[in-house]
Structures are given as structure tokens and as C-alpha cells.
Amino acid sequence: MNIYLYKRIIDKLKKIIIINKKYKKNFILVSISAGQDSIYLIKLLETIKTNFLGILKLEYIYIDHQWKKNSKSQIKHIINYLKCFNSSLYIYQIKKKCYSETQARANRYQILFNHAKINNNIIIITGHNLTDKIETFLQNLFKGTTIDGATSLSEYRKSINDFILFRPLINNSRNEIYWLCKTLYLPIWSDQTNYYYYITRNRLRYELLPYLKNYFSANIEKHLNSFLRISNIENEYLKQNTIKIYLITRHNEMIAINYTIIKLQHIAIQKRIFQLFSLYHFNQLFNKELIEKILFHLNSTPLKQSLYIQWNKNKYICIQEKWLYIH
């Protein structure tokens, strides 16, 4: 067992439980697959559980997309493995097959959050590792992501639903976890879908990253991880400032924000305030074009009359006097 990792996760879990006042039952929901990351994560968490003297309870959730012919065998494998620890396991099977990785991820998180809400699980642990973090960053980068998308796989994050997402293996590479599994004689098996090159993530893992290591930097993963850690810290700073300014600009009674105060802020803060406003009140984000249109009108010339910008078929963004609101 990696002693450093073991101690670090214990300290982190204790801090999460102490800081989060809503956390009462000490039930942690662990999202797993049948892969090596999950097998090692189970072993690690079950070992750590002994340090909490029975106070900490683990519940596992397995979501089967039924992409593979041997998906039932994988379920049996994970059930047999968890029998060694006498922990609860919930299995969800998605009947409607989805072959888009983005949509599959959205479906998976929807099931995960719904289950956590029903069962009062506040802390959710996943088995994402450093390799996943780098691959996700590259995928999002190629799509033209923002700093939020670039740093989406951080070790610790609080979701908009007040769930705490904790990824204890996020600083360990796939090769390191494989070595730990072999050292501990854990029952891992090879997943054939990891070698299908029509899956973008696999091409990144087996073609692009080795190419970058060979011809640009042997420590490319280490450098990218360092960049993402710094970006995450700066992103959190921007988020905190956005929330502070949003609380100052919002109307006490109406769904509106004071745009005259927003105009004084940096454009990065301006964009984030508008997104926070739309997400908080309507649970959806303004698109990039709409944000640019709002910023153009706010920052170009002083507004002498009311302005209406169409958001969708039923809603308009109205700018009147010193207030921006939805009509």
C-alpha cells in the first residue's frame, strides 16, 4: 500500500467531514467500474475505513452502459470482489445505449447525483487518475474550452447541488496504479475497449501522449499537471471574486443585477457574473454569442434608453436604467 497516499487521503477525508456541517451519517458514495483504478480504490478506501473505527461507511455504485458483451461478467467480478468487504453495492443498467462519450458521462453523473440525493450521500468519490485528468484536459482543449473546462477534473470540488466530489487518485498515473495493483495482487483484468482506436481517449493515450513524450518532453504529464494545478488555483480565485461582486450587484427583491457596478470590473469577471446570474436563476448558461452581445452594449457607449436582447423564444434580456433583468 502506498503509505503517503494512504495518509494523505485519511487527512483529506477528515477535513472534508469536519468542514462540511451537513454531513451527519458519514456515508460516502463511491462510484466504481470494473477497471484497475476502481479495484485499487476499493482496497484503499476499505483499508482507510478501519481508521475511522466504524464511523465511516462506504456505499458503492456501479453504472453499466452495456457497451460490452462481457458487461455481465464485469458486474459479477465486482460483486465477488466487494463481498470480501461486506459493503453495499448499487447497480444501475442503462437500457438505452449511448455511444457518445460526452452524453454517456452526462447520463452517468445524472444517475450518480440522483442516487446521492435520494440516499443522502453528500460526499462522492470517483476513481479518476492523473492520466484521466490529462486526457480530459486535452479533449476539452481541442473543443475550445474555458479555464473551467480545463480544470474540471480537480481533486476536490463542490458541485452546484452541494455534493462534494473527491478524487483521491487524481495525482497518480495509470501506470503507478497498475504497479500498485500488481504489488497487492489485486484481481484486475484487461478491458478490451481501452484499445479501440476509434475512441478519441484511446488515441490520446496510445498515440498523442507517447508522441509528445518522445519528441517534446519526457515529463509532459508532470508539466501539464503542474499547469492544471496552477490554473485551478487561479480559477478558484476568479470564482470567489465573481461571487463576492455578484452578491453586491444583485437586486434585493427582483431577479436583476446592477450593470453599472459590473461595468467597472475586468471583462473576465463580467462574463462570469452574467453566467452565474443565468445559472442561479434559470439553471442554464448564456451562450458565448449572447455574452459577447451583452458586453458590447454595456461597454461601448452609455445607455440612454432601454435595451432588449433576445435570449430565446420566450425570454429577453432587458437593460433599463441601471438594472439588467430577464423579461
LUMVEX-523507 format. One record per residue: residue in three letters; x, y, z of N, C-alpha, C, CB in turn. Coordinates in steps of 0.1 Angstrom, whole numbers, plus 2048, in hexadecimal, padded with zeros to 3 digits. Atoms other than C-alpha are relative to their C-alpha. Last residue first. Glycine has a CB too. Layout:
BEGIN
alaXYZXYZXYZXYZ;...
! end
This chain:
BEGIN
his80E7FD80368198D73E7FA7F57F87FE80E7F9;ile80680980A6A398574E7F18037FF8027F1803;tyr80980A7FC6B69A07617FA7F87F57F4806809;leu80180A80B6D29B975E7F77F580680E7FA7FC;trp80280F7FE6CF9D77747FF7F87F47F37FF808;lys7F38067FC6DE9FB7747FE7F180280580680D;glu7FA7F87F56C2A0C76080E7FA8047F780180C;gln8087F37FE6B59F074A80580780D7F17FC802;ile7F77F77F96C89D273B7F980E80180E8017F9;cys8047F28006B09B673280A8088087F2802805;ile7F87F97F66BB9937287FD80F7FF80F7FC7FE;tyr7F77F580569E98471580880480C7F780B7FA;lys7F97F77F668D96271B80880B7F98087F880A;asn8097FB7F667394D70980680B8097FB7F5808;lys80D7FD8056839436E87F780880A7F97F37FC;asn80780C8076A69456F67F38047FB8007F4809;trp7F880B7FB6BF9607037FB7F37F97FE7FF80F;gln80780D7FF6B397E6EF8097F58057FB7FC7F2;ile7F880A8086C499E6F87F97F380280F800805;tyr80580E7FF6AF9BC7038087F77F77F17FF7FC;leu7FB80980A6BD9DE70B7FB7F2802810801800;ser80180E7FD6AD9FB71E8057F87F47F17FC804;gln80E8058006B9A1E7168017F18037FA8037F2;lys8097F57FE6D8A3471C7F17FB80080280B7F5;leu80E8038056F1A187207F780B8047FB7F2806;pro80A7FF7F5715A257237F27FE7FA80080E807;thr8047F27FD72AA197067F680080B7FA8067F3;ser7FD7F880B73F9F96FE7FC80F8037F87FC7F4;asn7F27FA8007429E671E80280A7F580A7F6800;leu7FD7FA7F371E9DC72580C8088008017F580B;his8097F57FD7139D770180380780D7F27FB800;phe7FF7F680A7319C26F87F880C8037FD7FB7F2;leu7F47F87FD7309AF71880380B7F680D7F6800;ile8037F87F470C9A471280C8098037FD7F680C;lys80A7F68047149996EE7FD80980C7F37FA7FB;glu7F97F68087339866F97F780C7FC8077FA7F3;ile7F87F97F671F97371480880C7F980B7F7806;leu8087F77F870596B6FA80880880A7F57F7808;glu8057F580871E95D6E27F880A8077F87FB7F4;lys7F57F780372F9486FC7FC80C7F880C7F97F9;asn7F680580970F93770880A80B7FD7FA7FB7F3;phe8007F880C6FD94272880B7FA7F680280F803;leu7F67F68026FC9257407FE8087F480E7FA7FF;gln7FA80180D6DF91174E80A80C7FE7F57FF7F5;asn7FA80D8026D090B7708057FD7F27F77F5805;phe80780780B6B992976D8067F27FD8008087F3;his80F7FD8016C093E78C7F97F77F67FE80E7FC;tyr8078007F26E29327987F18017FE80680B808;leu80080E7FA6EF9287757F880080D80E7FB802;ser8098088086E59497647FF7F28068057FF7F2;phe80D7FB8006F495F77F7F67F77F97FF80E7FA;leu8058037F271394A7837F280480180980680A;gln80280F80071994C75D7FA7FC80D80D7F97FD;phe80C80380871497275E7FD7F18008028057F2;ile80C7FB7F972C97577B7F37FD7F880180F803;arg80380A7F574695F76A7F380480780C7FE809;lys80680C80774697574A7FB7F680B80A7F97F7;gln80D7FD80574B99475F7F97F47FA80280B7F5;ile8098007F67679857737F28037FB80380A80B;ala80180E7FC77B97D7547F67FE80B80E7FB805;ile80980880977399F7467FE7F28048058017F2;his7F980680B7839B07647F67F87F880C7F8805;gln7F880C7FE76A9C377A8087FC7F37F87F4805;leu7F47FB7FA75D9E777980A7F48017FE80680D;lys7F87F980A7419DD76180E8048057F980D7FB;ile7F980B8087349C477B8098077F57F67F77F9;ile7F48057F772D9E17938087F67F87FA7FA80D;thr7F67F57FF7189F377880C7FC8097F980C806;tyr7F580180A7089D176F80A80C8017FA8007F2;asn7FC7F28036F49CF78F80C8007F780380780D;ile7F37FC7FB6E59AC78F80380E7FB80B7F67FB;ala7F97F68086C19A078C80E8038067F880D7FF;ile7F68088076A998579880780A7F67FA7F47F8;met80380480D69699C7B080C7F87FA7FE80C7F7;glu80D8068016979A07D67FD7FA7F27F580A803;asn8058067F36B99AA7E27F37F87FE7FF80A80B;his80B7F97FA6C79B07BF7FB7F980C7F58027F6;arg80D8068026E99A07B77F58098087FF7F2805;thr8087FB80C7089B57B37F27FC8008077FD7F4;ile8017F27FF7199B07D57F78067F680E8077FF;leu8087FD7F471298B7D67FE80F8028077FA80D;tyr80D8038047209887B27F680380C7FE7F17FD;ile8067F580773F99A7BD7F27FE7FC8098037F3;lys8007F47F87479817D87FA80C7F980E804804;ile80B8027F773D9637C27FF80D8098027F4809;thr80D7FF80775396E7A67F58008097FF7F57F5;asn8037F28037709747BD7F38037F980C8067F8;gln8027F97F376E9517CB7FD80F7FE80B7FE80A;lys80E8047FB76B9427A87FC80880C8007F1802;leu8097F980878A95679C7F17FD8048027FC7F1;tyr8007F27FC79E9497B97F68087F880F8067FE;glu8087FF7F47929257B280080F8058077F780B;asn80E80180379E92978E7F780280D7FD7F37F9;glu8047F38057C093579A7F18007FC8088037F3;ile7FF7F77F57C49167B07FC80E7FB80F801805;asn80B8037F77B88FF7947FF80A80C8007F2805;ser80D7FB8067CF90F77B7F47FE8097FE7F97F2;ile7FF7F17FF7ED9097927F38067FA80C8057F8;arg8017FD7F27E38E479680080F80280B7FA808;leu80E8017FC7DC8E17717FE80380F7FB7F27FD;phe8087F58067FF8EE7687F18008048017FF7F0;ser7FB7F47F98108D67807F880C7FB80F8037FF;asn8068017F37FC8B977280380D8088047F4807;leu80E7FD8028078C374F7F880080D7F97F67F6;his8017F280382B8C475A7F18047FE8088037F4;lys7FD7F87F48298A276B7FE80F7FE80F7FD805;glu80B8027F681789274E80280980C7FE7F2803;ile80B7F88058318A17357F47FF80A7FB7FB7F2;asn8097FE7F484E8937487F48087FD80980880B;ala80280D7FA86088472A7F780180D80E7F9804;ser7FC8007F285C8A47187FC7F38067F880C808;phe8017F37FA8588AD6F380580080F7F28057FF;tyr7FA7F58088618916DB7FF80D8077F98007F3;asn7F580380885C8706EE80780C7FB7FC7F77F5;lys7F58047F784587C70A80D7FD7F87FC7F3808;leu7FB7F47F982F88F6F180C7FC80A7F4806808;tyr7F97F780A82D8706DB80580C8077F68047F4;pro7F28068028258596F98088097F67FE7F27FB;leu7F87FE7F480887270280E7FA7FE7FA7FA80C;leu7FC7F37FE7FA8736DF80A80280B7F4809802;glu7F97FA80B7FA84E6D680580F8037F68017F4;tyr7F68098067F08376F28088067F47F97F37FC;arg7F88087F77DE84D70A80B7F97FA7F77F6808;leu7F87F67F87D18686F280A7F88097F7808809;arg7F67FA8097C684D6DA80980A8077F98077F4;asn7F680A8027B483B6F780B8047F67FA7F37FA;arg7F78017F47A285A70180B7F67FE7F77FC80C;thr7F67F57FF79585F6DE8097FF80C7F880D801;ile8037F87F478483D6DC80B80B8017FF7F780C;tyr80A7F68047898316B87FB80880B7F47F87F9;tyr7FB7F38047A98226C47F680A7FB80B7FE7F7;tyr8087FC80C7998066D880480E7FC7F17FF802;tyr7F780180B7B47FB6F17F98037F28077F37FF;asn7F57F67FF7A380671180A8007F48087FD80D;thr8057F38067847F370580B80B8027F3805806;gln7FD80080F7977D270B7FC80E7FA7F97F57F9;asp80C7FB8077977D87318038027F17FA80C807;ser7FE7F680B7B37C47417F38037F980A7FB7F5;trp80080680D7AD7B476280180A7F57F37F77FE;ile8037F780B7B47BC7868007F87F380A80C7FF;pro80680780C7B17A57A47FC8097F57F47F8805;leu80F7FD8017C97B77BD7FB7F97F37FE80F800;tyr80780C8057EB7A67C47F18027FF8037F4808;leu80A8047F67F67C47DA7F87F37FB7F680B803;thr7F98027F48157CA7C57F77FA80B80680E805;lys7F880C8018027C57A58087FD80D80B8027F5;cys80980B8017E87DE7AF8077F37FF7F68017F3;leu8068027F28027F77BA7F77F48007F980C805;trp7F68067F88147F37987FB7FD80F80C80A801;tyr7FE80E8057F47F978580B7F98098048007F1;ile80B8087FA7ED81879B8017F17FC7F28067FC;glu7FE8017F280F8267927F67F780780180E807;asn7F580A7FE80A81F76D8037FE80F80C8057F9;arg80680D8037E883176D80B7F58027FB7FF7F2;ser80280380E7F885077D7FA7F17FF80D8017F8;asn7F980C8037F285B7A17FD7FC7F17FC7F4809;asn7F27FD8027E987F7A88097F47FE80580780C;ile7FF7F780B7C387A7A380F8047FD7F880C802;leu7F58058097C285B7B88048097F57FC7F37FA;pro7F38027F97AF86B7D580B7FB7F87FD7F680B;arg7F980980979387A7BF80E7FD8068018057F2;phe7F28027FC77A88B7D68067F57F88007FC810;leu7FA80A80975989A7CA80F7FF8047FF8047F1;ile7F17FE8007468AC7E68067F47F78067FF80E;phe7F980D7FE7218AF7DE80F8038007FC7F67F5;asp7FA8017F37118D17E48067F28037F680380B;asn80A8077F86FC8CE7C58047FE80E7FC7F37F9;ile80B7F67FE7118E97B37F57FA8087FB8047F3;ser8087FE80B72F8D17B87F580A8037F97F27FB;lys80E8007FB74A8D47D27F78037F47FE80A80B;arg8097F680576C8CA7C57F27FF8058007FF7F0;tyr80C7FD7F778A8B77D27F880B7F980580580E;glu80080A7F57A68A67BE7F380280880C801809;ser7F87FC7F579F8BA79E7FE7F580B7FD80E805;leu7FD80B7F87918AC77E80A80480B8067F47F7;ser80C8077FC77F8CA76F8037F48097F87FC7F5;thr7FE8047F279F8DF76D7F57F880680380C809;ala7F28057FF7A08E47478037FA80E80A80B7FD;gly7FF80D80677A8E774680E7FA8017FC8017F2;asp8098087F877A90475F8007F17FA7F1805800;ile7F88047F479891474E7F87F780980580C808;thr7FC7F57F778391572E8097FB80B7F3808806;thr8067FF7F37818FA71380580D8078047F5809;gly8007F17FE7888FD6EE7FA80380E7F88077F6;lys80E7FB80377E8D96E57FF80F8037F67F8809;phe80380180E7A28CE6E17F28057FD8027F27FC;leu7F87F68077A98DB7047FD8007F180F7FD803;asn8077F37FF78C8C671280880B7F97FF80380F;gln80D80180879B8A67047F980D8017F87F5806;leu7FD80080E7BE8B07107F38007F880A7F57FC;phe7FB7F28037B28B87348028017F180D803807;thr80C7F880079E89773580480F7FC7F980080E;glu80880380C7BD88472A7F48097FF7FC7F1800;ile7F97FB80B7D38957457F87FE7F380E7F97FF;lys7FF7F17FF7BA88F7618068067F480780480D;asp80E7FB8047B386B75680080F8007F67FB80A;thr80180380F7D98647577F28057FB8027F17FD;leu7F87F68077DB87477A7FF7FF7F180E800804;asn7F27FF7FD7C085D78880680B7F78077F37FD;his7F87F980B79A85D78A80F8018047FA80E7FD;gly7F280680278D8437A38088077F57FF7F27FD;thr7FF80780D76E8567B080F7FC7FE7FC80A7F4;ile7F38038047638607D38017F97F28087F880B;ile7FF80A80B7428717DB80F7FE7FC7F78047F3;ile7F280180673D8837FC7FF7F47F680A7FC80B;ile7FB7F380471988E80380E8007FA80180980D;asn7F180180170786D80380580E7FC8057F57F6;asn7FA7F67F76E387380F8107FE8007FB7FE80E;asn7FA8087F56D68537FE80880980A8097F57FB;ile80A8097FA6BE8657E68057F980D7FC7F57F6;lys80A7F87FA6D78817DF7F57F88077F98097F5;ala7FA7FA7F46F48697D97F580980880C8097FC;his7FF80B7F66DF8547C180580680D80A7F57FB;asn80D8047FB6D58737AE8007F680B7F77FB7F4;phe8067F57F76F88807AD7F27FD80580080D7F8;leu7F77FF7F470785F7A07FA80A80980E8047FC;ile80380C7F86EB85978680780180E8047F37FA;gln80E7FE7FC6F087C7787FB7F580A7F78017F4;tyr8007F77F57168777797F180380580780D7FC;arg7FA8067F471385876480080980C80F7FC7FD;asn80A80A7FB6FB86774B8057FA80D7FE7F57F6;ala80B7F87FB7128857467F67F78067FA8097F5;arg7FC7FA7F473086E7427F580880780C8097FD;ala7FF80B7F771E85972880480580E8097F57FC;gln80E8037FB7148797168007F580A7F77FB7F4;thr8047F47F97398847137F27FD8067FF80C7F7;glu7FA7FF7F374586170B7FB80B80880F8017FE;ser7F97F47FE72C85D6EF80580180E7F680C7FD;tyr7F28028037238396EA80880D7FF8017F97F2;cys7FB7F48057028396FC80F7FF7FE7FD80C80B;lys7F27FF8026EE81970280480E7FA8057F57F7;lys7FF7F980D6CB81D71080F8027FE7F880D800;lys80580880B6CA80272B8028067F37F17FD803;ile8067F780A6E18137447FB7F87F480A80B7FC;gln7FE80480E6E77FA7607F980A7F77FC7F17FD;tyr80A7FA80A6EB8077838047FC7F2800810801;ile7FD80180F6FC7F379E7F58067F88027F17FD;tyr80B7FD8086FD7FC7C38047FF7F27FA80E804;leu7FD7FD80E7177EC7DA7F28027F98087F47F9;ser80C7FF8087177EB8008048047F17F680A805;ser8057F38037387E08117F48007F680B80A7FB;asn80D7FE7FB7407BF8207FA80E7FF8007FB80F;phe8007F57F67657C28197F280380680480C7F8;cys7F58017F676D7A18087FF80B80B80D8017F9;lys8048097F674B7A17F780A7FF80B7FD7F27FA;leu8057F87F57577C07E47FB7F780C7F58097FB;tyr7F57F97F976D7AA7CE7FB80880C80780A7F6;asn7F880A7F87517927C680C8078078067F67F6;ile8088057F573A7AE7BC8087F78097F37F97FB;ile8007F57F57557BF7A77F87FC80C7FB80D7FA;his7F37FE7FB75B79F79380180A80C80A8047F5;lys7FE80B7F773679878F80E8018077FF7F27F8;ile8097FE7F57317BA7808037F580B7F18017FC;gln7F97F67F874F7B57697F880380D80180D7F7;ser7F58077F974079475D80780A80980A7FA7F6;lys8068087F571F7A675680B7F98087F67F57FB;ser8037F77F57327C07417FA7F980C7F580A7FB;asn7FD8077F37427A472C7FD80980C80F7FD801;lys80680D8007327AE70B8027F980E8057F77F5;lys7F880C80273C7D27117F87F380180C800809;trp7F97FF80C7297F370E8077F37FB80B80B801;gln80380C8087107EA7298068027F27F17FE7FF;his8057FA80C71380E7387FC7F47F680A8097F9;asp7FD80880C7167FE75A7FA8057F47FB7F1803;ile8097FC80B7178167778057F97F480080F7FE;tyr7FB80580D7268087977F68037F68047F1801;ile8097FF80B7208197B98077FD7F37F980E7FF;tyr7FA80080E7328117D97F58017F68097F47FE;glu80A80680972881A7FD8058027F17F2807801;leu7FE7FF80E7438208177F47F97F980D7FB7FB;lys80780B80773D82683C8018037F17F27FE805;leu8017FE80E75483B8537FA7F47F980E8037FA;ile8087F480274D8388787FD8037F180680D806;gly80D80480475A8148797F680C7FE7FA7F880B;leu8068087F677A81E88B7F17FD7FE80280780E;phe80B7F97FC7838398727F87F980B7F78057F5;asn7FB7F57F87A682B86D7F48098068098097F8;thr7FC8057F279780A86280580B80980A7F57FF;lys80D8007F878681C8448037FB80F7F67F77FA;ile8017F37F97A98238367F480080A7FE80C7F6;thr7F58007F67AE7FF82D7FF80C80880D7FF7F9;glu80480A7F678B7FE81C80B7FF80B7FE7F27FA;leu80A7FA7F779481E80A7FC7F780B7F48047F8;leu7FA7F57F87B58117FC7F680580A80480B7F6;lys7F78057F67A77EF7F180580B80980C7F97F9;ile8088087F77897FF7E08097FB80B7F97F47FA;leu8077F67F87A08197CF7F87F980B7F68087F7;tyr7F77FB7F77B67FD7C27FA80A80A80C8077F9;ile7FB80B7F779A7EB7B280980480B8067F47F7;ser80B8027F778B80C7A58047F480A7F37FC7F9;asp8017F57F77AB8167947F67FE80B7FD80D7F8;gln7F68017F67B17F37867FF80C80A80E8007F9;gly7F27FE8047907F377380A80080C80180D7F9;ala7F980D7FD76F7E377E80F8017FC7F97F57F8;ser80280880C75E8057828077F38038078077F3;ile7F58098047598197A27FC7FA7F28027F580A;ser80480480E7468377B080C7F77FA7FE80C7F7;val7F480280874C8387D67FB7FB7F28097F6807;leu80380780C7308477EB80C7FF7F77F48077F9;ile7F97FB80C73B85180E7FC7F77F480F800802;phe80180980B72484C82C8078077F47F17FD7FD;asn7F380580473186084A7FF7F57F68077FA80C;lys80080F80070D86485680D7F97FD7F57FB7F6;lys8048057F270F8898608027F18007F2803803;tyr7FC80E80171F89D8437FE7FA80E80F7FE7FC;lys80C80780470C8BE8428037F18017FC8037F2;lys8098027F57288CE8567F47F87FD7FC80E805;asn80E8018057428C883B7F67FE80B7FF7F57F5;ile8047F38067638D484A7F18007FC8098037F3;ile8017F67F67678B68617FB80E7FA80E803806;ile80B8037F775F89C8477FE80B80B8027F2807;ile80D7FE8077748AC82C7F57FE8098007F67F4;lys8037F28027918B08447F38037F980C8077F8;lys8037FA7F379088C84F7FC80F7FF80B7FE80A;leu80E8057FD78E88082B7FC80680E7FF7F1801;lys8097F98087AD8958227F17FC8048027FD7F1;asp8017F27FC7C188883F7F68087F980E8067FF;ile8067FF7F27B88648387FF80E8048097F880A;ile80F8018017BF86A8137F980080D7FD7F37F8;arg8067F38067E287881A7F17FF7FF8068027F2;lys8017F67F57EB85B8327F980D7FA80E803805;tyr8098057F57E38408187FE80B80A8067F3807;leu80E7FE8057F38537FB7F67FC80B7FE7F77F4;tyr8027F180281485680F7F18027FC80A8067F6;ile8027FA7F281283181B7FD80F7FF80C7FE808;asn7F87F380180D8237F77FD80880D7FC8087F4;met8087F480080080080080980C8007F680080C;
! end
